[in-house]
């Protein structure tokens, strides 16, 4: 049985159906931050809604690029990458 979309393709003469081109999914960009404090710290990303947990001094966590500007002003966090 042929559906209406296939009828259009058959009517065009090539007999093939055409797949819709979907734009590629955006690649999530991340930045690496290191905690330089003395205990631990948890930060909520205001734009992504993600929770970033720096469990101890020297802990490194990947941060969503949307949250970078907010974390840049926090004490005891240093951007590594």
Beta strands, then each sheet from edge to edge (+ up, - down):
strand 1: 30-35
strand 2: 41-44
strand 3: 51-54
strand 4: 60-64
strand 5: 77-79
sheet 1: 4+ 1- 5+
sheet 2: 2+ 3-
end
